[in-house]
Amino acid sequence: MRKTILATAVAAAAAMPGLASAQASSPHSISGNLTIASDYRFRGISQTFVQPTIQGGIDYAHKSGFYLGNWNSNVNGLVYTDGSIEMDIYGGYKFGAGPIAMDVGLLQYMYPGAKTAAGDKYDTMEAYFAGTWKWFTVKYSYALTDFFGAPDSDGSGYLDLTFNYEIAPKFNLVAHYGMQTVENVSGADYDDYKVGITYDLNGWLLGAAYVDTDTTFNVTNAAGKTEDLAKGTVVLSVSKSF
């Protein structure tokens, strides 16, 4: 009931010419997002020990192209020792270059309370550069700090190639190929893949995707159960933007 009343009030206020004009001409916008998924896969590797995740964020954008945002997710303490949450802060600038939509920015990953066995933080900062043309996006991320706690690993990079195409009304095919390189860590480089379908159900985005890598990442819990966090799996998700 409260939501209905609020929506009615907002609609009535927006109908006032002065207010509607002010809203339409505002250079600022704020949006949010919420996702529930069967697993949190980051560059192909489970961050939640193959368990469900709930994620959410908020974004501010200016019509000039500048933006700031925050995104958060639960993570597993076996993946990030003594950690339970990932908090990301990012900012950047979007602009057009002919038919290509460009995006450059900085992203800071933070894991409060989590530390490696050597006592180092997993916190990582990356610079990224992306370009989108029609259905194709190419993005490169470059680590400006040690890469998730690995000593002397600044300069690590990740190439993200993504294809997103509407195959039918409200249905999209999504395909991804990624290449991770890790500086000064022998055998840490790997590739990851994803192919999936999304469906827009009245503003709720339903997703199903198969995710896999060409590496292994075995972790054992206190009960003695070992999981390969990089093995192939199907991830189901539901997302909402507002």
C-alpha positions in Angstrom: 0.0 0.0 0.0 2.8 2.4 0.9 4.5 1.7 -2.4 1.3 2.3 -4.3 0.6 5.6 -2.5 4.2 6.8 -3.2 4.0 5.9 -6.8 0.8 7.8 -7.2 2.2 10.8 -5.5 5.3 10.8 -7.7 3.3 10.4 -10.8 1.1 13.4 -9.8 4.1 15.5 -9.0 5.7 14.7 -12.3 2.6 15.8 -14.1 3.2 19.3 -12.9 4.9 21.1 -15.9 7.6 22.8 -13.8 8.7 19.7 -12.0 8.6 17.5 -15.0 10.8 19.9 -16.9 13.3 20.1 -14.0 13.5 16.3 -13.9 14.0 16.0 -17.6 16.7 18.6 -17.7 18.7 17.4 -14.7 22.3 16.5 -15.6 22.4 14.0 -12.7 21.1 10.5 -12.5 21.2 7.8 -9.8 20.4 4.1 -10.3 20.7 0.9 -8.4 20.9 -2.8 -9.1 20.2 -6.1 -7.2 21.2 -9.6 -8.2 20.6 -13.0 -6.7 22.6 -15.9 -8.3 23.4 -19.5 -7.7 27.2 -18.7 -7.6 29.4 -15.7 -7.9 31.9 -16.2 -10.7 34.6 -13.6 -11.1 36.6 -14.2 -14.3 35.4 -17.8 -14.2 36.4 -18.6 -10.6 33.8 -19.0 -7.8 34.1 -16.4 -5.0 31.5 -18.1 -2.8 32.7 -21.7 -2.7 30.1 -22.6 -5.2 27.3 -21.2 -3.0 24.6 -18.7 -3.8 25.2 -14.9 -3.8 23.3 -11.7 -3.3 24.8 -8.6 -4.8 23.8 -5.0 -5.1 25.1 -1.6 -6.1 24.4 2.1 -6.7 25.6 4.4 -9.5 25.7 8.1 -10.1 26.1 9.5 -13.6 26.5 13.0 -15.0 25.4 13.8 -18.5 28.9 14.9 -19.3 29.9 11.2 -19.1 31.5 11.1 -15.7 30.3 8.5 -13.2 30.9 7.0 -9.8 29.6 3.7 -8.3 29.7 1.2 -5.6 29.0 -2.6 -5.9 28.9 -5.2 -3.2 28.7 -9.0 -2.9 29.1 -11.8 -0.3 32.3 -13.9 -0.7 33.5 -17.0 1.1 36.2 -16.9 3.8 37.9 -19.9 2.3 38.5 -17.9 -0.9 39.4 -14.7 0.9 40.7 -15.7 4.3 38.6 -14.3 7.1 36.6 -12.2 4.6 32.9 -12.3 4.0 32.2 -9.3 1.7 33.6 -7.6 -1.4 33.1 -3.9 -1.8 34.0 -2.2 -5.0 34.3 1.5 -5.6 34.8 2.8 -9.2 34.7 5.9 -11.3 35.3 6.8 -14.9 34.3 8.6 -18.0 32.2 7.5 -20.9 32.3 9.1 -24.3 31.7 8.4 -28.0 34.4 7.9 -30.6 32.5 7.7 -33.9 30.4 4.6 -33.7 32.3 3.2 -30.7 31.1 3.8 -27.1 34.3 4.3 -24.9 34.7 3.8 -21.2 37.8 4.5 -19.1 38.1 4.3 -15.3 39.5 3.0 -12.1 38.1 0.2 -9.9 39.1 -0.5 -6.3 38.3 -4.0 -5.0 38.1 -4.2 -1.2 37.7 -7.2 1.2 37.3 -5.8 4.8 39.0 -8.0 7.4 40.5 -10.5 4.8 44.2 -11.2 4.6 46.4 -13.7 3.0 48.5 -16.2 4.9 51.4 -13.8 4.7 49.3 -11.0 6.2 48.8 -9.1 3.0 45.5 -7.6 1.9 43.6 -8.9 -1.1 42.6 -5.3 -2.0 43.4 -4.5 -5.6 43.1 -1.4 -7.9 42.7 -1.8 -11.6 42.5 0.7 -14.4 40.3 -0.3 -17.3 39.6 0.8 -20.9 36.6 -0.5 -22.9 35.1 0.0 -26.3 31.7 -1.2 -27.5 30.5 -1.4 -31.1 27.1 -2.8 -31.8 27.1 -6.2 -30.1 30.8 -6.4 -29.3 32.7 -5.1 -26.3 36.4 -5.3 -25.7 37.7 -4.4 -22.3 41.2 -4.5 -20.8 41.9 -4.2 -17.1 45.4 -3.5 -15.7 46.4 -4.0 -12.1 48.0 -0.9 -10.5 48.7 -2.7 -7.3 49.5 -6.3 -6.2 46.9 -8.6 -7.8 44.6 -9.9 -5.0 47.4 -10.4 -2.5 50.0 -12.0 -4.8 53.5 -10.3 -4.1 55.0 -8.2 -6.9 52.0 -8.9 -9.2 51.2 -5.3 -10.2 51.0 -5.1 -14.0 48.7 -8.2 -14.2 46.1 -7.8 -16.9 42.7 -9.2 -18.0 41.3 -9.1 -21.6 37.5 -9.4 -21.7 35.8 -10.0 -25.1 32.0 -10.0 -24.9 29.2 -10.5 -27.4 25.6 -9.6 -26.6 22.9 -10.0 -29.2 19.1 -9.9 -29.1 18.0 -13.2 -30.7 14.3 -12.6 -30.1 12.2 -10.0 -28.4 13.4 -9.8 -24.7 15.9 -12.7 -25.3 19.6 -12.0 -25.5 22.5 -14.3 -26.3 25.6 -13.5 -24.3 29.1 -15.0 -25.0 32.4 -14.1 -23.3 36.0 -15.1 -23.5 38.6 -13.8 -21.0 42.4 -14.0 -20.7 44.0 -13.4 -17.3 47.7 -12.9 -16.9 49.3 -12.7 -13.5 52.8 -11.1 -13.2 55.5 -13.0 -11.3 53.3 -15.9 -10.4 54.3 -19.1 -12.2 51.4 -21.0 -13.8 48.7 -18.5 -12.7 47.7 -17.4 -16.2 44.4 -18.8 -17.5 41.4 -18.3 -19.8 37.7 -18.3 -19.0 34.6 -18.7 -21.0 30.9 -18.1 -20.7 27.8 -18.6 -22.9 24.3 -17.9 -21.8 20.8 -16.5 -22.3 19.0 -13.6 -20.6 15.3 -12.9 -20.6 13.7 -9.6 -19.7 10.6 -10.4 -17.6 8.8 -7.1 -16.9 12.0 -5.4 -15.9 13.5 -8.5 -14.1 16.4 -9.9 -16.0 16.5 -13.7 -15.8 19.8 -15.4 -16.7 21.3 -18.8 -17.3 24.9 -19.3 -18.3 27.5 -22.0 -18.6 30.9 -20.8 -17.1 34.2 -22.6 -17.4 38.0 -22.1 -17.4 41.1 -23.9 -18.5 42.6 -24.0 -15.0 41.9 -25.6 -11.6 41.5 -23.9 -8.2 41.1 -26.4 -5.5 40.0 -25.3 -2.0 39.1 -27.6 1.0 36.7 -26.6 3.8 36.8 -27.5 7.5 34.7 -30.6 6.8 37.3 -31.9 4.4 35.3 -31.2 1.3 37.4 -30.1 -1.7 35.9 -28.0 -4.5 37.5 -27.0 -7.7 36.3 -23.3 -7.9 37.3 -23.0 -11.5 35.4 -26.0 -12.9 32.6 -25.6 -15.4 29.1 -25.0 -14.0 25.7 -23.5 -14.9 24.9 -20.2 -13.1 21.3 -19.1 -12.7 20.6 -15.5 -11.8 17.8 -12.9 -11.4 18.6 -9.2 -11.5 16.7 -5.9 -11.2 17.8 -2.4 -12.0 16.0 0.6 -10.6 
